[in-house]
Amino acid sequence: MRLLSFRFGCLLACACFLSLTWITSLPRDEASAGSSVLPDLQTLHDRLLVAEDLGRQVSRDLSHILGQLINMSKDVNLTHSTSNTTNIFLIEPVRQLFGGQAGKGISQPNIYTYMPHLRRHPDSLVPNVILGQGRRGVSMVLGIPTVKRDKQSYLVNTLSSLFYSLTSSQSQDLVIVVFVAEVTCHYYVSSVADTIRNNFPKEVQSGLLEVVSPSQYYYPNFTSLRETFGDSKDRVKWRTKQNLDFSFLMLYAQDKGIYYVQLEDDVVAKAGYYNDMITFVTQQEPKPWLYLEFSQLGFIGKMFRTRDLPMIAEFFLMFHRDKPIDWLLDHILWVKACNPEKDAKHCNEQKALLKQRYKPSLFQHVGLHSSLPGKLQHLKDKDFAKQTLYNAHSNPVAELSSSLKHYQEHSLERAYKGEDFFWALTPIQDDYIQFKFPEPIHISSYLFRSGNVETIGDKFYNTTVEVLPSNVSNPFLSLSLCVCVVLLIFTPSLGVSASRVITNPNPNL
């Protein structure tokens, strides 16, 4: 409305100016009929000439300002990956403000072209950052869209598998963005944030994990969508919204790192996935690929250079009503690589050059209940590598005992020897695991990890770890060199307990 009012005012001013100019151009003999009016008209004419000169100067100044803004945007294009977003949200509105005529340029396409409803709300493209520290400059960004599911949520397990094998240095070179793609269920957005905050407080505090959601005005009216490819109206709405979710997430993540990986909220990651991905992308970097594949299922595990995300997101937005997201991605390959005068075999060969596949797959789809209500998905990636379910450690000789009954051959003794993992029936209050060292040993630290990448929910909760010297008369010296007992009494929410044993610096106590 403000823009319309501005234009209307400009038109009204121009009309008044032309009318007065026409009056001053009357022949002198016609004007002489009213000699008393002539001095006033002459004065008005002189003033209008001055105003016209000022108007030209103002027009030149405004054109100069617009040129500077465009040049600034071009400079940003050369130095920062967010330049395309700048073009979308800065240059086009400025050109619209000046009627699209400044510098005799033409109006360029932007997100408002494909989603015109966004014009009604200036904040419709501003993300709602619920949790996060604004981390940038990392090597890799993982994007995970999530929605409210009718049956079961897999998000916590997905995040746990991504954090499971990360080292400290890897955690500092990564950002995981959870995009809660809901605008009508405000309580659900808050509940997801609370769940993540409670389960992964360190990851949130460090900046490794972020939670964002879109503006309530981001999505269009889905009731007018055309049903295509035999899909029901609900499925067309679901796939259209998915296109918009992925696009929003890509544009949000484009300035955070070098590479962007698209995931879903119902997958598990292979242990060591980060190192495998970085090694592979480094090997493939000289090649002209558009994306790398770390899973053969749908859009899971697709890695892009962040500098390509604006182009990819714009393509998705351009056709978000027409086809599913994985089809649109294949169409980008066709447009970039295929010659219409060649056959399909040649096209597939050229497209293969733009996508490189890593084997074995690093991500496995585990969700049974789809985000599309009523749909069951039994998708499994056959190339997914078999998981390493435990890491063998060299432990000191100890006498082991426990009140827990192990399952099948997964005994405590085999786990302690590094031959297997310990798997027992659900513990109850006062159950315990005890390690007693018959010979004096020096204990500097300990690590207990429960759960693994496939059975993340099988963890010890509400557990206490006690390090007890056998000689309580001098407990500090006993911890350093003694016969002692480590007692595990049913770990924190992630099922991991690690600590350093601090000996008393004053041996005389």
N, C-alpha and C positions, 0 to 999 in steps of 0.2 A: 504493500500500500504506500509506503514511503517513497518508493521508486516511481510509482505512478503519479503521486502528487508532485514530485520533482519534475517529471517530464511535462505534466500539465502546466506547471508554472512556467517552464521554459517556453512552451508553445504560446502561452498567453502573452509573455513578454515580447516574443518575436512578432506576434500579431500586432501588438501596440506599436512596436518600432516601425513595422512596414506601413502602418496607417499614417503615422506622423511623417515618415519620409515621403509618402505620397502627397501629403498636404503641402510640404515645403517645395515640392517639384511643380506646383501650379505655375502657369505663366504669370509674368509680372503684371501684364495688363489686366488679367482677371483679378489679381489680388488688389489692384489699385482701386477697385470699386469700394473697398473699405479701407481708406488710407489710415484710419485710426487704428486699424488692427495690424497694419503692416509692421510697425516696429516690434510688436509683441511676437509676431511670427518669425521675424528675422532673428530676434533673440533666441527663440525656441530652436530655430534652425542651427544657430551657432552652438548651442548647448548639446543638441543631438549629435553634431559632428564630433564634439569632444567625447560624448558618451560612446559613439561608435568606435573611436580610436581606443578608448579604454577597453571596450568589449573585445576588440581584436587582440589587445595585449593580454587580457585575461585568458582568452582562448589559447594563445601561444603558451602562456604559463602552464595551463592545465595540460596541454599536449606534452610539454616538457616534463611535467611531473609524471604523467603516465609512462612516458618513455623511460624515465629513470626507474620506475617500478618494474617495468618489463626487463630492463637490463639487469637489475638486481636479481630478479628471478632466474635469468639465464646464468648469472654467476653462481647462484646456488645450485643450479642444475649440474654445473661442472665440478662442484666440490662436495655435494652432499646428496645422499640417496633419497632424501625427502623432497626433492625438487618437483617431482610430478604431483605430489600432494599440494605443493605450493601453487602449481599451475591451476589445479582444480579449485582450490579454495581462495586464492588471492587474485590472480590475473583476470579470470573471467568475471567475478563480481565487479572489479574496477571497470572493465570494459562495458559491462552492462550499465554501470553508473553514468558513463559518458555516452550512452546510447550506442555503443559498439562502433563508433565512427572515428574515434581518436586515432590519428596516424593513418587513417584510411585503411585500417586493418579489417580482418574478417573475424567473426565470432567463432571460437574453437569449441569442439565438443568437450563435455565434462560430465561429471557424475549426475548433474542436474538434468542433463539431456536424457539419461536413461531412467532416472528416478525423479521426475519433476515434482513429486509431492514434497520433496525435501526443501524446496524453496520456501514453503510456508513456515518453516521453523528453523531459524538460524543455528540453533544448537543441535540439530538432528544428527550431525556427524561428529559430535564431541563424545568420545568414549567415557563411560563411567568407570573410572579406575577404583575398584573397591579395595584391593590389596596389592601392594607392590612398592618397590623403592625406585622405580624408574631406571633400572639398569640398562646400559647401552654399551656398545663397543665390544660385544662378545663374538665368538666365532659362529655360534649356532643358536637359533631360536626355534623352539618347538611350539607349535600352535595346536591347541586342543579345544574345539568347540564342544559344548555340552548342553543338553536340554533336559527338561523334566521327562522322565520315563514313567510309564504306568506301572511297570512291574518291578524293575530292579535297577539300581545305579551301580555302575562299574568304575566310577571316576576315582575313588580312593585307591582301589587296587591298581588302576592304570598308573597313577602318580607314584605309588609305592614301588612298582616295578621299574619306573624310570629313575628313581632315586637310589634303588637298591645297590647298584654297583659303582656309583659315581665316586671318584676320588675327590679330595678337597680342591685340587687344582682344576679338575673338570667342572666342578660345581661353580667355580668362579668364572668360567668361560662359557656359560650357558644361561639361557633364560627360557623358562617354560611359562607360556601364557595360556591360562584357562579362560575361554570366552563363554560366559553364561548367556546363551542366546534366547533369553526370555524377557519380555517387556510387560506382560500382563500379570505374571505371578511374582510380585515383588517379594513375597515371603520366601519363595523358592530361591531367588537370587541371594537373599540374606542367609538362608540356611546353608547354601553351598559354600558361601564365604566363611561362615562359622565352622563348618565341618573341616574345611581346608586349614583354617587358622588353628583349630584344635589339634589336628592330626600332623600338621607340618609347620609348627611355629618357627623352627630354625630356618627352614627354607624360605618362608615368607619374610622373616626379618633380614636375611642376608641379601634379598633381592633376586634369588634364584627362581622364585615362584610368584607369579602375578595372577590376579583375577580381575577381569574387566567384563562389562556388559554394555549393550548399545543403548542409545537414547530411546525413549518410548515412541519417538516419532520416526525411527529409522525404517521400519518395515512399511511397505505400501498396503493398500487394500487388496487382499488376496481373493476376494469374492469374484472378481472379474476375469480371473485367469481362464484361458482357453484349454480345454482338455485335448491332449495330443498323445499319440503313440499308444492309444488304448489304455492309458493310465486314468485312474479315478480322480475325481476332483481333490480328494484328500492327498493322494500321492503327488499330484501336480503341485499342490501347495507345499508339500513337504520338500520336494526337490527344488522348488523355486526358492524357498526360504534357506535351504542349504547353500545354494549359490550365493545368496546375499551374506550368509554367515561367514563363509570362507573368504569372500571378498573383503569384508570388514576386518577380519582377523589378519589378512595379508597386509592391508594398508596400515593397520596399527603396528605391525611388527617390522615394517620395511626399514626403519631407521635404527633398529636395535642391534643388528649383527650383520655378518657377511652372508650366512646361509639361513634359509628358512625351511623347516620340515613340517609338513602337514600330517597330523595324527588324528585319531578319533578317541572318544572317551571310553572305549571298551576294548582296549588292546593290552597286551603285555609285551615288554621289551626284553630282548635277549641280554643277559649279563655281558657287560663290556661293549654295549652298542655304541657308546660315544666314541671310543677309540677306533672301532671298526669304521664308523662313518667318516671321521676326520681323516683317517688313513686313505680311504677310498676316494674321497673328494679331492684330496691333495694329488693323488695319482691322475685323476680325470680332469683336473683344472685346465690344462692346456687345450683340451678338446672343446669344440663348440656345442656343448650339450645345453638343452633347455632345462632338463631336470634329471635327477638320479632317482632310481627306484630301490627302496630297501624292503619292499613287500610287493607281492604280485596282486594283492587284493585292492580293487577300487582306487581310492585316493590315499590310502594309508601309506605312510613312509615315503612320500614324494618330497624330494629336496630341490629347492630352487635357489638361485642367487637372488639376494634381496633386491638387487638393482633391476631385476626382471619383474618383480612383483607388481608394480603399477600397470605395466602393459597387460599382464595376465589378469589382474583384477578388473581392468577396464573391459577386457574381452568377456569375462564372466558377467559383468554388469550389463553389457550390451545385449547379451542373449540370455539373461537370467530367467526369463519366462518361457524359454523355448525348449531347452534340453537339460538333462542331468549334468552335473559338474564333471564327471569323468569323460562324458562324450565331448563336452566343450573343450576339455584339455586336449583330447585327440584332434579336434578340429584346428586348434592352434598349430599343432604339428603339421597337419595337412596344408594349412595356409603357408607356413614357413618353408616346407620342404618339397611338396608334391607338384609335379608338372602335369597339368590337365591333359596334355597330349601324350603322356606316357601311361602305361598300364598300372594295375594295382600292385603288382609285384615290385615294380620300380619305386612306387610311392612308399610302400612298406620299408624298402631298403633305405630310402632317404630319411624316413621318420625315425628309423632305428639309430641313425647317427645322432639324433637330438635327444635321445634318452638312453642312459646306460644303466644296466641292471646289476645289482650286487647280489651275490648268492653266497651262503644261504640267507634267507630272509631274516631280518632283525626284529620284526614286529609280527605278532600273531593276534588275529581277531578272536576274542573270547566271548563277546556278548551274544546271548541267545535271543533276547528281546530287543528288537530294533527300536530306534527313536521314532519310527513311524508306528503309531498305535496299531496293535493287532498283528504286526508282522513278526514272524520268527525267522532268524537268520542262523543257518548252520554252516556259515562260511569258515573254512580253515585253509590256511596257507600251507600247502604241502611242502614247500621249500623252507619252512621255518626250522631253524637249527634246533637240535635237541639241547635243552637247557642244562647248564651246570648247576646242580642243586645244592652243592656244598663245596667249600674250599678246605682241603686237608691242611692241618697244622701239625707241627711237631710239638707235642705236649710232654711235659715231664712225667715221670712215673708217678702214678697215684692209685689209691684204692678208691673205687667208685661204688656208690650206693644210691638208690633212689626208691621212693615210694610209688613212682609211676610205672605202669606196665607198658612196655614198648609194643609197637605194632609190627607184626611179621618179623623180618630180620633186622629192622632199623633200631638196633639196641644202643644203649649209652656207651657200652664198651667199644663197639665198632666205630661210633662217631668220634670218640676220644682218640682212637688210633688213626683216624683219618681215612677209614675205609668206607664210611657211609655217613648218613645224617641220622640224628636221633628223632624218632617219631613215636609219640606215645598217645595214649588216650587222654581226653580232656582233664587237666588237673583240677583239683578242688582245694579248698582251704587246708593249709598245713601240709600239703604235699611238698616234697623237697627233692633236690639233687645235691649230693655231697661228693666233694673231691678231697681226699685226705692224702697228704704227702708224707710218706714214711721216713724220708731222708730230708735233712735240712736243705732248703733251697732259697734262692734270692728271688723274690717276687717284685717286679717293677710295674707290671700292669696286667690287666685281664680284659678279655672281650667275650661276651656271650651274645650270639645273634640267633633270634628265633624267627621262624617263617622262612620261606624262600620265594623265588620269583614266580613259581607256579602255584604255591599254596600260601599266599601272602597272609591270609586270614588266620593261619595256624600259628599263633604267636603266644608268648607268655605275657599276660597282663597282670598288673598289681603284684609285681614280684620284687622281692628284696634280695640283694646280694650281700652276703656277710663274709668278711675275711677274718677268721678267728685264729689267733695263735694258740698253740697247745700249751705254752707256758705263759699263763696270764699274769705271772708275777712281774714280768718285764715285757709288756706288750709291744713297745716300739721296736726293741731289738728283735723280738720274735718275728715281726713282720719282715725284717730285713734278711734274717738268716735263721731259719727255725724249722721245726716240724709244725705245720699249720693246716688249717681246714678252710676250704672255700665252700660256703653253703649257699645254695641258690634256693630261695623260698619264694614261691610264687607270690618284667621289664617294662619300661615305659611304653607308650602307645605304639611306637614303631617296632617293638620287640627286640631292641638292641640295648645292651648295657656295656659300657666301656669305661674304664677308669685307670688312673695311675695310682699305685700304692705309694704313699708318701711316708718315708721313714722319719723318725724324729731326728732333727739335726744335732741334738745334744744327747750323746750316748750315756751321759751320767744320770739321766732321769730314769 
